[in-house]
Amino acid sequence: MNNQQISFSSVSDKMVRVSAAYHSVVSTCKLQGYSILEYLKKFFAEITAGNRDYGKLMPSTIGISANKL
């Protein structure tokens, strides 16, 4: 058994879902031209402040500017 098989077999289903959600957010930010770091900073600041309107917490609606490449 190699290291990859060992690590995947010991990962919980919850962590697999967390990882999938994280990678989805990262991919969305990249595709739409948003800074991942700026998005996550703003997202967690809003969550900490009690904002649970998830429709307004998307990269395109949270109030950050897209990178101009």
HTML snippet that shows the backbone in 3Dmol.js (N, CA, C, O; Angstrom):
<script src="https://3Dmol.org/build/3Dmol-min.js"></script>
<div id="view" style="width:600px;height:400px;position:relative"></div>
<script>
const pdb = `
ATOM      1  N   MET A   1       0.852  -1.179   0.000  1.00  0.00           N
ATOM      2  CA  MET A   1       0.000   0.000   0.000  1.00  0.00           C
ATOM      3  C   MET A   1       0.897   1.240   0.000  1.00  0.00           C
ATOM      4  O   MET A   1       1.817   1.335   0.812  1.00  0.00           O
ATOM      5  N   ASN A   2       0.636   2.195  -0.906  1.00  0.00           N
ATOM      6  CA  ASN A   2       1.477   3.387  -0.942  1.00  0.00           C
ATOM      7  C   ASN A   2       0.917   4.489  -0.029  1.00  0.00           C
ATOM      8  O   ASN A   2      -0.182   4.352   0.508  1.00  0.00           O
ATOM      9  N   ASN A   3       1.666   5.566   0.140  1.00  0.00           N
ATOM     10  CA  ASN A   3       1.274   6.646   1.041  1.00  0.00           C
ATOM     11  C   ASN A   3      -0.043   7.292   0.639  1.00  0.00           C
ATOM     12  O   ASN A   3      -0.833   7.668   1.505  1.00  0.00           O
ATOM     13  N   GLN A   4      -0.295   7.428  -0.659  1.00  0.00           N
ATOM     14  CA  GLN A   4      -1.533   8.044  -1.117  1.00  0.00           C
ATOM     15  C   GLN A   4      -2.736   7.199  -0.697  1.00  0.00           C
ATOM     16  O   GLN A   4      -3.738   7.745  -0.234  1.00  0.00           O
ATOM     17  N   GLN A   5      -2.652   5.907  -0.848  1.00  0.00           N
ATOM     18  CA  GLN A   5      -3.752   5.031  -0.448  1.00  0.00           C
ATOM     19  C   GLN A   5      -3.981   5.107   1.056  1.00  0.00           C
ATOM     20  O   GLN A   5      -5.125   5.098   1.510  1.00  0.00           O
ATOM     21  N   ILE A   6      -2.920   5.181   1.821  1.00  0.00           N
ATOM     22  CA  ILE A   6      -3.046   5.265   3.273  1.00  0.00           C
ATOM     23  C   ILE A   6      -3.716   6.579   3.663  1.00  0.00           C
ATOM     24  O   ILE A   6      -4.622   6.584   4.497  1.00  0.00           O
ATOM     25  N   SER A   7      -3.284   7.689   3.074  1.00  0.00           N
ATOM     26  CA  SER A   7      -3.845   8.977   3.463  1.00  0.00           C
ATOM     27  C   SER A   7      -5.305   9.094   3.069  1.00  0.00           C
ATOM     28  O   SER A   7      -6.095   9.639   3.841  1.00  0.00           O
ATOM     29  N   PHE A   8      -5.698   8.606   1.900  1.00  0.00           N
ATOM     30  CA  PHE A   8      -7.089   8.703   1.483  1.00  0.00           C
ATOM     31  C   PHE A   8      -7.993   7.787   2.302  1.00  0.00           C
ATOM     32  O   PHE A   8      -9.150   8.126   2.551  1.00  0.00           O
ATOM     33  N   SER A   9      -7.489   6.654   2.714  1.00  0.00           N
ATOM     34  CA  SER A   9      -8.334   5.741   3.475  1.00  0.00           C
ATOM     35  C   SER A   9      -8.600   6.252   4.879  1.00  0.00           C
ATOM     36  O   SER A   9      -9.566   5.829   5.514  1.00  0.00           O
ATOM     37  N   SER A  10      -7.760   7.157   5.381  1.00  0.00           N
ATOM     38  CA  SER A  10      -7.940   7.656   6.743  1.00  0.00           C
ATOM     39  C   SER A  10      -8.654   9.006   6.784  1.00  0.00           C
ATOM     40  O   SER A  10      -8.862   9.551   7.868  1.00  0.00           O
ATOM     41  N   VAL A  11      -9.035   9.559   5.628  1.00  0.00           N
ATOM     42  CA  VAL A  11      -9.716  10.849   5.578  1.00  0.00           C
ATOM     43  C   VAL A  11     -11.210  10.622   5.792  1.00  0.00           C
ATOM     44  O   VAL A  11     -11.813   9.739   5.182  1.00  0.00           O
ATOM     45  N   SER A  12     -11.793  11.437   6.672  1.00  0.00           N
ATOM     46  CA  SER A  12     -13.220  11.287   6.943  1.00  0.00           C
ATOM     47  C   SER A  12     -14.058  11.860   5.798  1.00  0.00           C
ATOM     48  O   SER A  12     -13.586  12.683   5.014  1.00  0.00           O
ATOM     49  N   ASP A  13     -15.290  11.411   5.722  1.00  0.00           N
ATOM     50  CA  ASP A  13     -16.209  11.931   4.707  1.00  0.00           C
ATOM     51  C   ASP A  13     -16.397  13.432   4.861  1.00  0.00           C
ATOM     52  O   ASP A  13     -16.514  14.150   3.868  1.00  0.00           O
ATOM     53  N   LYS A  14     -16.428  13.908   6.100  1.00  0.00           N
ATOM     54  CA  LYS A  14     -16.601  15.341   6.348  1.00  0.00           C
ATOM     55  C   LYS A  14     -15.437  16.129   5.749  1.00  0.00           C
ATOM     56  O   LYS A  14     -15.650  17.164   5.118  1.00  0.00           O
ATOM     57  N   MET A  15     -14.229  15.654   5.939  1.00  0.00           N
ATOM     58  CA  MET A  15     -13.064  16.359   5.412  1.00  0.00           C
ATOM     59  C   MET A  15     -13.031  16.318   3.884  1.00  0.00           C
ATOM     60  O   MET A  15     -12.543  17.254   3.251  1.00  0.00           O
ATOM     61  N   VAL A  16     -13.539  15.257   3.300  1.00  0.00           N
ATOM     62  CA  VAL A  16     -13.621  15.183   1.844  1.00  0.00           C
ATOM     63  C   VAL A  16     -14.574  16.267   1.341  1.00  0.00           C
ATOM     64  O   VAL A  16     -14.286  16.928   0.343  1.00  0.00           O
ATOM     65  N   ARG A  17     -15.709  16.454   2.024  1.00  0.00           N
ATOM     66  CA  ARG A  17     -16.670  17.502   1.635  1.00  0.00           C
ATOM     67  C   ARG A  17     -16.086  18.897   1.840  1.00  0.00           C
ATOM     68  O   ARG A  17     -16.287  19.782   1.008  1.00  0.00           O
ATOM     69  N   VAL A  18     -15.366  19.099   2.941  1.00  0.00           N
ATOM     70  CA  VAL A  18     -14.728  20.395   3.200  1.00  0.00           C
ATOM     71  C   VAL A  18     -13.707  20.695   2.107  1.00  0.00           C
ATOM     72  O   VAL A  18     -13.655  21.812   1.591  1.00  0.00           O
ATOM     73  N   SER A  19     -12.907  19.712   1.758  1.00  0.00           N
ATOM     74  CA  SER A  19     -11.903  19.883   0.709  1.00  0.00           C
ATOM     75  C   SER A  19     -12.555  20.194  -0.632  1.00  0.00           C
ATOM     76  O   SER A  19     -12.074  21.056  -1.367  1.00  0.00           O
ATOM     77  N   ALA A  20     -13.634  19.509  -0.955  1.00  0.00           N
ATOM     78  CA  ALA A  20     -14.340  19.749  -2.218  1.00  0.00           C
ATOM     79  C   ALA A  20     -14.908  21.168  -2.252  1.00  0.00           C
ATOM     80  O   ALA A  20     -14.828  21.842  -3.279  1.00  0.00           O
ATOM     81  N   ALA A  21     -15.476  21.622  -1.145  1.00  0.00           N
ATOM     82  CA  ALA A  21     -16.029  22.983  -1.086  1.00  0.00           C
ATOM     83  C   ALA A  21     -14.916  24.014  -1.244  1.00  0.00           C
ATOM     84  O   ALA A  21     -15.073  24.986  -1.982  1.00  0.00           O
ATOM     85  N   TYR A  22     -13.794  23.808  -0.558  1.00  0.00           N
ATOM     86  CA  TYR A  22     -12.660  24.723  -0.664  1.00  0.00           C
ATOM     87  C   TYR A  22     -12.159  24.807  -2.110  1.00  0.00           C
ATOM     88  O   TYR A  22     -11.942  25.902  -2.629  1.00  0.00           O
ATOM     89  N   HIS A  23     -11.978  23.676  -2.746  1.00  0.00           N
ATOM     90  CA  HIS A  23     -11.477  23.666  -4.120  1.00  0.00           C
ATOM     91  C   HIS A  23     -12.486  24.273  -5.095  1.00  0.00           C
ATOM     92  O   HIS A  23     -12.098  24.862  -6.104  1.00  0.00           O
ATOM     93  N   SER A  24     -13.758  24.134  -4.799  1.00  0.00           N
ATOM     94  CA  SER A  24     -14.798  24.760  -5.621  1.00  0.00           C
ATOM     95  C   SER A  24     -14.712  26.279  -5.532  1.00  0.00           C
ATOM     96  O   SER A  24     -14.815  26.971  -6.544  1.00  0.00           O
ATOM     97  N   VAL A  25     -14.524  26.793  -4.327  1.00  0.00           N
ATOM     98  CA  VAL A  25     -14.391  28.241  -4.129  1.00  0.00           C
ATOM     99  C   VAL A  25     -13.139  28.754  -4.831  1.00  0.00           C
ATOM    100  O   VAL A  25     -13.187  29.775  -5.517  1.00  0.00           O
ATOM    101  N   VAL A  26     -12.037  28.064  -4.668  1.00  0.00           N
ATOM    102  CA  VAL A  26     -10.782  28.469  -5.306  1.00  0.00           C
ATOM    103  C   VAL A  26     -10.942  28.489  -6.826  1.00  0.00           C
ATOM    104  O   VAL A  26     -10.514  29.441  -7.479  1.00  0.00           O
ATOM    105  N   SER A  27     -11.547  27.462  -7.386  1.00  0.00           N
ATOM    106  CA  SER A  27     -11.743  27.400  -8.836  1.00  0.00           C
ATOM    107  C   SER A  27     -12.654  28.515  -9.325  1.00  0.00           C
ATOM    108  O   SER A  27     -12.385  29.124 -10.360  1.00  0.00           O
ATOM    109  N   THR A  28     -13.732  28.790  -8.588  1.00  0.00           N
ATOM    110  CA  THR A  28     -14.652  29.858  -8.968  1.00  0.00           C
ATOM    111  C   THR A  28     -13.946  31.204  -8.964  1.00  0.00           C
ATOM    112  O   THR A  28     -14.097  31.987  -9.901  1.00  0.00           O
ATOM    113  N   CYS A  29     -13.180  31.477  -7.923  1.00  0.00           N
ATOM    114  CA  CYS A  29     -12.443  32.745  -7.854  1.00  0.00           C
ATOM    115  C   CYS A  29     -11.467  32.870  -9.024  1.00  0.00           C
ATOM    116  O   CYS A  29     -11.389  33.921  -9.660  1.00  0.00           O
ATOM    117  N   LYS A  30     -10.737  31.817  -9.301  1.00  0.00           N
ATOM    118  CA  LYS A  30      -9.778  31.849 -10.407  1.00  0.00           C
ATOM    119  C   LYS A  30     -10.470  32.102 -11.736  1.00  0.00           C
ATOM    120  O   LYS A  30     -10.029  32.944 -12.518  1.00  0.00           O
ATOM    121  N   LEU A  31     -11.552  31.380 -11.994  1.00  0.00           N
ATOM    122  CA  LEU A  31     -12.267  31.516 -13.269  1.00  0.00           C
ATOM    123  C   LEU A  31     -12.868  32.904 -13.454  1.00  0.00           C
ATOM    124  O   LEU A  31     -12.935  33.415 -14.572  1.00  0.00           O
ATOM    125  N   GLN A  32     -13.307  33.515 -12.348  1.00  0.00           N
ATOM    126  CA  GLN A  32     -13.948  34.820 -12.434  1.00  0.00           C
ATOM    127  C   GLN A  32     -12.971  35.977 -12.231  1.00  0.00           C
ATOM    128  O   GLN A  32     -13.361  37.141 -12.316  1.00  0.00           O
ATOM    129  N   GLY A  33     -11.706  35.662 -11.962  1.00  0.00           N
ATOM    130  CA  GLY A  33     -10.676  36.690 -11.839  1.00  0.00           C
ATOM    131  C   GLY A  33     -10.622  37.384 -10.491  1.00  0.00           C
ATOM    132  O   GLY A  33     -10.154  38.519 -10.407  1.00  0.00           O
ATOM    133  N   TYR A  34     -11.087  36.732  -9.437  1.00  0.00           N
ATOM    134  CA  TYR A  34     -11.044  37.322  -8.099  1.00  0.00           C
ATOM    135  C   TYR A  34      -9.871  36.766  -7.314  1.00  0.00           C
ATOM    136  O   TYR A  34      -9.483  35.610  -7.489  1.00  0.00           O
ATOM    137  N   SER A  35      -9.306  37.605  -6.442  1.00  0.00           N
ATOM    138  CA  SER A  35      -8.244  37.156  -5.552  1.00  0.00           C
ATOM    139  C   SER A  35      -8.840  36.198  -4.527  1.00  0.00           C
ATOM    140  O   SER A  35      -9.798  36.539  -3.832  1.00  0.00           O
ATOM    141  N   ILE A  36      -8.280  35.022  -4.440  1.00  0.00           N
ATOM    142  CA  ILE A  36      -8.778  34.026  -3.489  1.00  0.00           C
ATOM    143  C   ILE A  36      -8.587  34.531  -2.063  1.00  0.00           C
ATOM    144  O   ILE A  36      -9.483  34.396  -1.230  1.00  0.00           O
ATOM    145  N   LEU A  37      -7.440  35.105  -1.784  1.00  0.00           N
ATOM    146  CA  LEU A  37      -7.157  35.612  -0.440  1.00  0.00           C
ATOM    147  C   LEU A  37      -8.120  36.733  -0.067  1.00  0.00           C
ATOM    148  O   LEU A  37      -8.665  36.736   1.037  1.00  0.00           O
ATOM    149  N   GLU A  38      -8.337  37.685  -0.975  1.00  0.00           N
ATOM    150  CA  GLU A  38      -9.257  38.790  -0.690  1.00  0.00           C
ATOM    151  C   GLU A  38     -10.678  38.275  -0.487  1.00  0.00           C
ATOM    152  O   GLU A  38     -11.393  38.749   0.395  1.00  0.00           O
ATOM    153  N   TYR A  39     -11.081  37.318  -1.293  1.00  0.00           N
ATOM    154  CA  TYR A  39     -12.415  36.750  -1.135  1.00  0.00           C
ATOM    155  C   TYR A  39     -12.565  36.069   0.223  1.00  0.00           C
ATOM    156  O   TYR A  39     -13.540  36.317   0.932  1.00  0.00           O
ATOM    157  N   LEU A  40     -11.619  35.218   0.590  1.00  0.00           N
ATOM    158  CA  LEU A  40     -11.722  34.506   1.865  1.00  0.00           C
ATOM    159  C   LEU A  40     -11.691  35.461   3.054  1.00  0.00           C
ATOM    160  O   LEU A  40     -12.409  35.253   4.031  1.00  0.00           O
ATOM    161  N   LYS A  41     -10.865  36.508   2.980  1.00  0.00           N
ATOM    162  CA  LYS A  41     -10.834  37.515   4.051  1.00  0.00           C
ATOM    163  C   LYS A  41     -12.211  38.155   4.215  1.00  0.00           C
ATOM    164  O   LYS A  41     -12.741  38.236   5.323  1.00  0.00           O
ATOM    165  N   LYS A  42     -12.773  38.599   3.117  1.00  0.00           N
ATOM    166  CA  LYS A  42     -14.075  39.260   3.139  1.00  0.00           C
ATOM    167  C   LYS A  42     -15.172  38.284   3.572  1.00  0.00           C
ATOM    168  O   LYS A  42     -16.034  38.640   4.376  1.00  0.00           O
ATOM    169  N   PHE A  43     -15.145  37.068   3.048  1.00  0.00           N
ATOM    170  CA  PHE A  43     -16.144  36.059   3.393  1.00  0.00           C
ATOM    171  C   PHE A  43     -16.163  35.801   4.893  1.00  0.00           C
ATOM    172  O   PHE A  43     -17.225  35.842   5.515  1.00  0.00           O
ATOM    173  N   PHE A  44     -14.992  35.532   5.484  1.00  0.00           N
ATOM    174  CA  PHE A  44     -14.960  35.218   6.908  1.00  0.00           C
ATOM    175  C   PHE A  44     -15.257  36.432   7.777  1.00  0.00           C
ATOM    176  O   PHE A  44     -15.802  36.280   8.871  1.00  0.00           O
ATOM    177  N   ALA A  45     -14.913  37.633   7.319  1.00  0.00           N
ATOM    178  CA  ALA A  45     -15.293  38.844   8.049  1.00  0.00           C
ATOM    179  C   ALA A  45     -16.813  38.979   8.079  1.00  0.00           C
ATOM    180  O   ALA A  45     -17.390  39.324   9.110  1.00  0.00           O
ATOM    181  N   GLU A  46     -17.457  38.707   6.946  1.00  0.00           N
ATOM    182  CA  GLU A  46     -18.921  38.788   6.871  1.00  0.00           C
ATOM    183  C   GLU A  46     -19.584  37.704   7.727  1.00  0.00           C
ATOM    184  O   GLU A  46     -20.555  37.984   8.430  1.00  0.00           O
ATOM    185  N   ILE A  47     -19.081  36.495   7.677  1.00  0.00           N
ATOM    186  CA  ILE A  47     -19.635  35.405   8.483  1.00  0.00           C
ATOM    187  C   ILE A  47     -19.492  35.719   9.967  1.00  0.00           C
ATOM    188  O   ILE A  47     -20.427  35.518  10.742  1.00  0.00           O
ATOM    189  N   THR A  48     -18.319  36.213  10.363  1.00  0.00           N
ATOM    190  CA  THR A  48     -18.067  36.567  11.756  1.00  0.00           C
ATOM    191  C   THR A  48     -19.007  37.680  12.219  1.00  0.00           C
ATOM    192  O   THR A  48     -19.417  37.713  13.379  1.00  0.00           O
ATOM    193  N   ALA A  49     -19.341  38.586  11.308  1.00  0.00           N
ATOM    194  CA  ALA A  49     -20.251  39.683  11.630  1.00  0.00           C
ATOM    195  C   ALA A  49     -21.715  39.230  11.661  1.00  0.00           C
ATOM    196  O   ALA A  49     -22.599  40.024  11.983  1.00  0.00           O
ATOM    197  N   GLY A  50     -21.974  37.970  11.332  1.00  0.00           N
ATOM    198  CA  GLY A  50     -23.328  37.437  11.410  1.00  0.00           C
ATOM    199  C   GLY A  50     -24.080  37.377  10.102  1.00  0.00           C
ATOM    200  O   GLY A  50     -25.253  37.003  10.092  1.00  0.00           O
ATOM    201  N   ASN A  51     -23.451  37.732   9.002  1.00  0.00           N
ATOM    202  CA  ASN A  51     -24.113  37.690   7.696  1.00  0.00           C
ATOM    203  C   ASN A  51     -24.290  36.240   7.264  1.00  0.00           C
ATOM    204  O   ASN A  51     -23.314  35.500   7.138  1.00  0.00           O
ATOM    205  N   ARG A  52     -25.527  35.839   7.040  1.00  0.00           N
ATOM    206  CA  ARG A  52     -25.806  34.482   6.573  1.00  0.00           C
ATOM    207  C   ARG A  52     -26.587  34.499   5.254  1.00  0.00           C
ATOM    208  O   ARG A  52     -27.186  33.497   4.864  1.00  0.00           O
ATOM    209  N   ASP A  53     -26.571  35.641   4.579  1.00  0.00           N
ATOM    210  CA  ASP A  53     -27.221  35.758   3.269  1.00  0.00           C
ATOM    211  C   ASP A  53     -26.223  35.268   2.229  1.00  0.00           C
ATOM    212  O   ASP A  53     -25.499  36.058   1.623  1.00  0.00           O
ATOM    213  N   TYR A  54     -26.195  33.956   2.032  1.00  0.00           N
ATOM    214  CA  TYR A  54     -25.161  33.344   1.206  1.00  0.00           C
ATOM    215  C   TYR A  54     -25.187  33.808  -0.243  1.00  0.00           C
ATOM    216  O   TYR A  54     -24.162  33.762  -0.923  1.00  0.00           O
ATOM    217  N   GLY A  55     -26.326  34.248  -0.718  1.00  0.00           N
ATOM    218  CA  GLY A  55     -26.404  34.792  -2.074  1.00  0.00           C
ATOM    219  C   GLY A  55     -25.558  36.048  -2.238  1.00  0.00           C
ATOM    220  O   GLY A  55     -25.079  36.344  -3.332  1.00  0.00           O
ATOM    221  N   LYS A  56     -25.379  36.780  -1.149  1.00  0.00           N
ATOM    222  CA  LYS A  56     -24.562  37.999  -1.180  1.00  0.00           C
ATOM    223  C   LYS A  56     -23.118  37.735  -0.777  1.00  0.00           C
ATOM    224  O   LYS A  56     -22.317  38.667  -0.696  1.00  0.00           O
ATOM    225  N   LEU A  57     -22.784  36.491  -0.527  1.00  0.00           N
ATOM    226  CA  LEU A  57     -21.419  36.133  -0.122  1.00  0.00           C
ATOM    227  C   LEU A  57     -20.650  35.420  -1.229  1.00  0.00           C
ATOM    228  O   LEU A  57     -19.594  34.838  -0.980  1.00  0.00           O
ATOM    229  N   MET A  58     -21.171  35.464  -2.438  1.00  0.00           N
ATOM    230  CA  MET A  58     -20.490  34.866  -3.584  1.00  0.00           C
ATOM    231  C   MET A  58     -19.375  35.812  -4.040  1.00  0.00           C
ATOM    232  O   MET A  58     -19.449  37.011  -3.772  1.00  0.00           O
ATOM    233  N   PRO A  59     -18.344  35.303  -4.722  1.00  0.00           N
ATOM    234  CA  PRO A  59     -17.258  36.182  -5.169  1.00  0.00           C
ATOM    235  C   PRO A  59     -17.751  37.403  -5.965  1.00  0.00           C
ATOM    236  O   PRO A  59     -17.209  38.498  -5.822  1.00  0.00           O
ATOM    237  N   SER A  60     -18.763  37.211  -6.787  1.00  0.00           N
ATOM    238  CA  SER A  60     -19.241  38.318  -7.628  1.00  0.00           C
ATOM    239  C   SER A  60     -20.161  39.288  -6.895  1.00  0.00           C
ATOM    240  O   SER A  60     -20.460  40.359  -7.424  1.00  0.00           O
ATOM    241  N   THR A  61     -20.618  38.944  -5.692  1.00  0.00           N
ATOM    242  CA  THR A  61     -21.564  39.811  -4.981  1.00  0.00           C
ATOM    243  C   THR A  61     -21.079  40.281  -3.621  1.00  0.00           C
ATOM    244  O   THR A  61     -21.790  41.020  -2.939  1.00  0.00           O
ATOM    245  N   ILE A  62     -19.896  39.876  -3.213  1.00  0.00           N
ATOM    246  CA  ILE A  62     -19.434  40.176  -1.859  1.00  0.00           C
ATOM    247  C   ILE A  62     -18.788  41.557  -1.735  1.00  0.00           C
ATOM    248  O   ILE A  62     -18.577  42.056  -0.629  1.00  0.00           O
ATOM    249  N   GLY A  63     -18.481  42.160  -2.864  1.00  0.00           N
ATOM    250  CA  GLY A  63     -17.935  43.522  -2.807  1.00  0.00           C
ATOM    251  C   GLY A  63     -16.425  43.614  -2.983  1.00  0.00           C
ATOM    252  O   GLY A  63     -15.793  44.521  -2.443  1.00  0.00           O
ATOM    253  N   ILE A  64     -15.850  42.698  -3.722  1.00  0.00           N
ATOM    254  CA  ILE A  64     -14.429  42.795  -4.063  1.00  0.00           C
ATOM    255  C   ILE A  64     -14.327  42.967  -5.582  1.00  0.00           C
ATOM    256  O   ILE A  64     -15.223  42.575  -6.331  1.00  0.00           O
ATOM    257  N   SER A  65     -13.231  43.553  -6.006  1.00  0.00           N
ATOM    258  CA  SER A  65     -13.036  43.790  -7.441  1.00  0.00           C
ATOM    259  C   SER A  65     -12.310  42.630  -8.077  1.00  0.00           C
ATOM    260  O   SER A  65     -11.418  42.025  -7.484  1.00  0.00           O
ATOM    261  N   ALA A  66     -12.713  42.335  -9.299  1.00  0.00           N
ATOM    262  CA  ALA A  66     -12.007  41.302 -10.077  1.00  0.00           C
ATOM    263  C   ALA A  66     -10.666  41.856 -10.505  1.00  0.00           C
ATOM    264  O   ALA A  66     -10.516  43.055 -10.736  1.00  0.00           O
ATOM    265  N   ASN A  67      -9.692  40.967 -10.607  1.00  0.00           N
ATOM    266  CA  ASN A  67      -8.353  41.358 -11.074  1.00  0.00           C
ATOM    267  C   ASN A  67      -8.416  41.692 -12.559  1.00  0.00           C
ATOM    268  O   ASN A  67      -9.041  40.974 -13.340  1.00  0.00           O
ATOM    269  N   LYS A  68      -7.786  42.749 -12.929  1.00  0.00           N
ATOM    270  CA  LYS A  68      -7.698  43.122 -14.340  1.00  0.00           C
ATOM    271  C   LYS A  68      -6.364  42.589 -14.864  1.00  0.00           C
ATOM    272  O   LYS A  68      -5.307  43.151 -14.580  1.00  0.00           O
ATOM    273  N   LEU A  69      -6.426  41.504 -15.629  1.00  0.00           N
ATOM    274  CA  LEU A  69      -5.189  40.888 -16.129  1.00  0.00           C
ATOM    275  C   LEU A  69      -4.744  41.504 -17.425  1.00  0.00           C
ATOM    276  O   LEU A  69      -3.722  41.102 -17.981  1.00  0.00           O
TER     277      LEU A  69
END
`;
const viewer = $3Dmol.createViewer("view");
viewer.addModel(pdb, "pdb");
viewer.setStyle({}, {cartoon: {color: "spectrum"}});
viewer.zoomTo();
viewer.render();
</script>
